[in-house]
Amino acid sequence: MNIYISMILAYLLALTVMNFWKSRRVKSQDDMMVAGRSLSVGKMVFTLVCTWIGSGTFIAGAEFASKAGWSAMWQPAGAYLGILVIYFLAAKIRTFGQYTVGDILEVRYGALARVVGAIAIFISFVTIVSYQFRAGGYILNVISDGAITVAQGQFMAALFVILFTVIGGMIAVTNTDLPNGIIIVSSTILSTPLVMLAAGGWDKIKAILPASHFQVISSQFGGNPYLKIPAIALSTFLLLMGVQSMYQKFYSAKTPKDAKKAVGLWLIGTIVVESVVIVMAVYASAHFWNEIQAGTMAPASVILQAAKRMIPLPVGVLLLGAATAVVISTGMNYLLSPTTTIMRDIYHRFINRDASQKKVILLQKFFIVLVGVLAWLLATKMSSVLENAYFAYTIYGVVITPALIAALASRRVTRAAGLVSIVLGTLVTVFLKLSGSIWPQIMRPLGDANADPFGIPIIYPALAVSLLSLLVVSLFTRPPDKEMLAKFFPEAKS
């Protein structure tokens, strides 16, 4: 067993011991779902970084940068704008202080909106968890030089994520995110100049990489890059503004002020990590260009290979540890969230309102295992982390985010409008996703893994339907009453 895999497995075992120790604090639903609403600013910042920086950054982001060059900067740009918007809403979200976004959707749009929203959240988050497992298998396979197969690595990633989450819920998530977040931020900052130096600098990569890698919108990515690349940024923006995992972190903060301060620092951390990972991926792609072109190296592995072959061992171990950490932390965050939705939005709301705290905790642990196994089974059938990430971001961003942000920011959006937006957004997104299998001839270009119906990324028509539903239906239905609005806008009482 090589030194890289030995040290990473030792770290995972240390996290296991820590989480068993911390799990003694889980005594109630609040502890399991929102860490007792006790998170400090420091823990909030690192857990937010870990929730967002996942395999979508280290694997899908690296694949994007390897294929599209500097155009990959469009992908995280949507996240930066999304965090900026969230900065102005964080205090209000914490003040509302429930458990899931379903709590918000039901107050504004009714019980059916909560149920349909829960379905969309479940589809999106199980997909996200599954590609974390897929990426984990891929990472452990590369790190071990093939000694651990992708299938074995997927199982190991699933095992650790399910175990950590079931042990202590949000308390385990936030305590795991603290050391993981420190490793992610420090390793990427330290590794970037070393990778740039090993690749030979700007002039050398410009001589190696094709001109399209230096275009603002690369012609080498997607069927219609002028639509596809901005669509990826848009899906990222919409996911981040409404993602339930983030809202659970805001609910977990000690105070609304702490939540807002943490978001400001989170923006800085995300910009730094996302940017330097893309820089590393572009420079590493140039360094390994002949292998990528020959098909002996997968574009998605450039960061992992850079850690092993371009930088000194101590920093390389740290960077590979970061790649493993993002899979564990992001997998935990997105596994806890849909099980919280099941418990809060379905079981507690419609089946058993009077369940004891002990029963709620035990049932959520059962669903964590069940959903984790489902995500692992899905991961075994998955091919592209990038494409699955894009679909998960799209369905969540189209179905949940418009209605959610309207609920928090608009007094005029109506109950009927929110419900119609959620239902139609779900139907249109799923229909367009399945359309390529039903009518393959409509995909442009044919055979392209990144193709969309008629060459138009599905997020554009699906989002248009979702937004128009909010606007048009609100114009023709009765405005919300002051009593309900006062829950979101205290000044509405007068």
C-alpha positions, 0 to 999 in steps of 0.5 A: 500500500503506497504512502498516499493511501496509507495516510489518507486511510489513517486520517479517515480512521481518526475522523471516525474516532472523533465522530463517535466521541462527538456523537454523545451530544446528539440528544434531540431533533435539534442536535441531529438536524441543526447541531443544537443551533450552536455553531460559531462563525468559525465552524459556520465558515468551514462547514459552508466551504465544505458543503459547496466545495465537493467533487464538482470542484475537484473532479467535474471542475477539473474535467471542465477545465481540461476540456474548456480551458479558462472558460471553466471560470464560468462555472464557479462564477455563478456560485460567487453571485449566488453567495453574494445574494445569500449574504443579504438573506442569511439573517432573515433565513436564520430568523425564520429558523426552522429545519428545511426549505419545506418549512418556508415553502409550506408557509408561503405556498401550502402543503402540496408545495412542500411535498412536491418540493421534497420530491425535487430535493430528494431527486437532486440530493440523492444524485449529488450524493451518488456522484460524490461516491463515484468520485470517491471511488475514482479518487481512491483508485488513482491514489492507490495506483489501481490497487483499489478498484473504482468499485471498491473505492465507491463502496469505501466512500459510501461506507465512511459517508453513511457511517459518519452521518448516521453517528451524529447528524449535523453535529458530526457533519460540522465537526468533520467539516472543520478539519476538512475545510482547513485542509481544503483551503490550505492545500489548494493555496500551497499547491497552485504555485508548485503546479504552475512552476512544474508545468513550466509557466504561462508561455509553455502552457500557451504553446501546448494547449489549443487556442480554444483553451484561452477563449472567453467561451471555448468552442471545444465544450458542449454542443452550443458553447455560447449557451452551454457554458453560461447554462452551467454557471446559471445552474450553479447560481440557482442551486447555491441560492436555494440549496437546503444544505446551506439553509440548514447551516444558517438554521444551525448558527447561534445568531442571525448576525453570526450567519451573515458574517459567516456568509461573507467569509464563505464568499472569500474562501469559495472564490479562492478555492474554486479559482486556484483549482481551475488554475491548477487544472489548466496548468496540469492539463498542459503538463499531461497534454500528450497523455490526455490526447492519447487517452491514457489519462482521463481529464477528470484526474488531472488534479489527482495526478498533479498531486502525485507527479508534479509537487513534493510529497508532503504537499501532494498528500495534503492535496489528495487529502483535500480531494478525499475530504471534499467527497466525505464532507459534501457527501455527508452534507447532502446525505443528511439534507434529504433525510431531514426532508423525509423526516420533517416534510413527510413523516413529522408533517403528515404521519406522526406529529407527536413522535418522541425525540428518540424515535425521530433520531432513530428513524432519521438514522435508518433513512440515512442508511437507506438513502445512502445505499440507494445513492451507492447503487446509483453511483455504480451505474453512473458514467460522468460526474460532470453531467450528473452534477449539471442535472442535479443542479438544474432540477434543484435550481429550477424547481426550488430556488425561484419559489424559495427566493420569491418567498423570502424577498417578495410580498406579492408572490401568491400561494397559487403561483409558488405551487404552479412554479414548483410543479411545472418546473419539476415536470418540464425539467424531468421531461426534457432530461428524458426526451433524449432517450425517447427521441434521440434524433432531437439531440444536437449534436448527435452522440455528444454526451453534453448534447441538449434537446435541439441544442438548447440547455434544458435549464433555459426553457425550464427556468423560463416556465418556472419564473413565468409561472410565478409572475403570471399566476401572481398577477391573477390570484389573490395577494397573500394576507398580512398575517402570513407575510409578517412571518417573513416581513415583520414590518408587514404587521402594520 
